[in-house]
Amino acid sequence: MEKHSSAAHMTVPKATTLFTLGCEYTRAEIHAHLGGSVVSCLPTRNGVIVAACLSKTFSPRAPEIVLCGRGVKTTPLSTLFARQQIAIPVFLKTASSRWQYRGLFFVVQSFSSGARFESFITGSRRTLASVSHVVVLKQLE
């Protein structure tokens, strides 16, 4: 388990002022403001994750609990996310091509094994083998 200090998440991307809480955006609109991939759930720019675009299908307790996938490209990105030290804008998928802005969130804990890791996955319809990290987020106030 990793814990993160509360002082580490003070830097917030300036572009987040362009999003309105509760409003929906397309991935193209999110990309236009923040950069990064229009496909990845964790778009990056210059080696930093700039947003989280999450689906309840893969992370039923999102945005507070994120179940990160496992794979050749996914696991390294999940590791980067688990170590993220800045607050990022979080979007939840509401429909095809529609992403609702839920606010700025920062990582407070992450797990890649153990009882806590397993407890977050239980009941999610995901298998332990399909999840590389469980990332616990908290909304920045």
N, C-alpha and C positions, 0 to 999 in steps of 0.2 A: 504494500500500500504506500502511496505517496501522498503527502499533505503539502499544501501550498500556503505560504504566508499571505495574510490579507493585504500587506503593503505591495505585493507583487502585481496586483491587478489595477493599479491606479491609471495606467496609460490606456486610453480608450481611442480607437481609430476615429479621426475627425469626421469621416464620412457618415458615421452613425447618426448624426443630426439630420441626415437626409431621409430617414425612415420615420414613419409615424406608427406608434404602438397600435396594434390591432389591424392595421391596413395590410392589404395583400399586394404582392409584387411578383413579377415573373423572374426567372433566373437571369434573363437578359438584363433586366433593370437592376438586380442585385449586382451583377457583374459590372455594369456600367459605372456604378458608384464605388465598388470595392475592388474590382479586378478578380483574378483567380478563375478557376474553371466554372463553366456553366453546367457541368454534369456532376462533379464530385460533391458529396455531402459536406465535405470540409475543404472548400476552395482556399488555395494558398496564393500568396503573392510575395515574392522575394523570400521564400522559405518560412513565412509566417502565415498561420491560419487566419483568414480575414472574416470568416463567418461560419456558422453551422446551419446547414439546411437539412432539417431532420424530418423523418417520416415516422408516424406512430406505428406503422407496420413493422419497422425494424427496432424502434425504441419506444415501446408503448407508454413509458413514463416520462417521455421527453416533454419539456426541455430540461427538467431537473436531473434525470438519469438518462445517460446516453450509452447505448450498447454499440460499441465500435466493432466493425467486421474484421474478419481475418482473411488475408490473402497477400499475394506478392506486392501489390501496390497499396493495399488497404492497411496492412499492419504497420508499416513505417509511418503512415499518415496518422494512424490512431495513436501511436507512441508520441508523435509530435503534439497532437491534441491534448493528450494526458499531461504533458509538460507545459502547456500553454500558460504564459504568465501575464497576458493582457486580457481584458474583457473584450468580448466579440459580440456582434449582433447575431441573434438566433432567430431562425425562421422555421415554422412548422408547415408542412405540406397540408393544404386543405382540399385541393382538387388537382387535376391535371394542369400543370403549368401555373399553379397558384400557391404562393408561399406567404403565410401570415407572419408579420414581424412581431416577435414576442418580447423584445427588449435586449438589453446588454447583459451577458452572463459571463461569469468567470469560473474557472476550475477550482474546486475546493478539495477534492479527493479523486484518486484514480486507483483502480485495482486491475491486476492482470492475472491473479490466481487467488486461491484461498477461499475460505468460507464466505466472506463478505462478497467476493466476486460472484460466487455461485448463487448466493441469496438474491442478488439483483437480477440474475438471469432466470431464476425459477419463476414459472408462470408467464414468461414473456413470449412463449412460442418459438424462442430461439434455442439452439443447442449450445452447450458449453464450447464445443469445437468450432462454432461459427463466430464466436466473440473473442476478440483479442484483448480488449480493455473495456472496463466499465468506468465511465467518467461522470462524476457528480458535479453538477453545476449549481451556482447560486446567482440569482438576479442581482445586478448592481443597482443600488437605490440612489 
